[in-house]
Amino acid sequence: MGHAGMAAAAVRYLRSAGEPKTAGPVDPLPRPDLRAVGDDERAPIDPAEFRRVLGNFATGVTVITAPAPAPTTDPATATDPEAAPTAPAGFACQSFAALSLDPPLIAFMVARTSTTWPRIARAGVFCVNVLGAHQGDLCRGFAVSGSDKFAGVAHEPSPVSGSPRLAGATAWIDCAVHAVHTGGDHLIVVGRVNALGTPDPDADGNGAAPLLFHRGRFGDFTA
């Protein structure tokens, strides 16, 4: 909820509590300044050095997907593929983490400039696909903008949201958008888990090896 939404919610609460009604419209608060430091303060960390140092933290890799929107009946958008996309949405994401056990929540981070996030936000649901070590090329495909990311990609609907569940993923987590917070040049998306699972393990009881990302390169895991 933005500042304007919070202000409107506060007004509704005050009215329900019996406070005097506001005479006119409520002016929204100004947008927050996203600068981390002021002009007269210590210079910010060099972005290249930030990436280099944080790249030493190895992460798993996921693909966040959302279902295709329902067919539109609006003639103004029905013929505009950008305004009314008919394909599912998805993007590669390494900034993913478990957040809460009770209630079951997960979180992922997405750039504020992402063109895929608005489509996921409109859907209100998504599926986290945890990629296996054999899916590096699949990840690269979902990391590229402006292409049909699902072309030739086998998937099926997840059980609750219908978001694409990618074949070969080592785990899937079916979620609804629970909350969204700002975090500098990214958004922190919190998802409420509605269903989750993994493929059947092999004969030794082991699942597929995960795809890892470290120092700008993909790799796998060896115990």
Secondary structure, 3 states (H helix, E strand, C coil): CCHHHHHHHHHHHHHHCCCCCCCCCCCCCCCCCCCCCCCCCCCCCCHHHHHHHHCCCCEECEEEEECCCCCCCCCCCCCCCCCCCCCCEEEEECCEEEEECCCCEEEEEEECCCCCHHHHHHHCEEEEEECECCCHHHHHHHCCCCCCCCCCCCEEECCCCCCEEECCCCEEEEEEEEEEEEECCEEEEEEEEEEEECCCCCCCCCCCCECEEECCEEECCCC
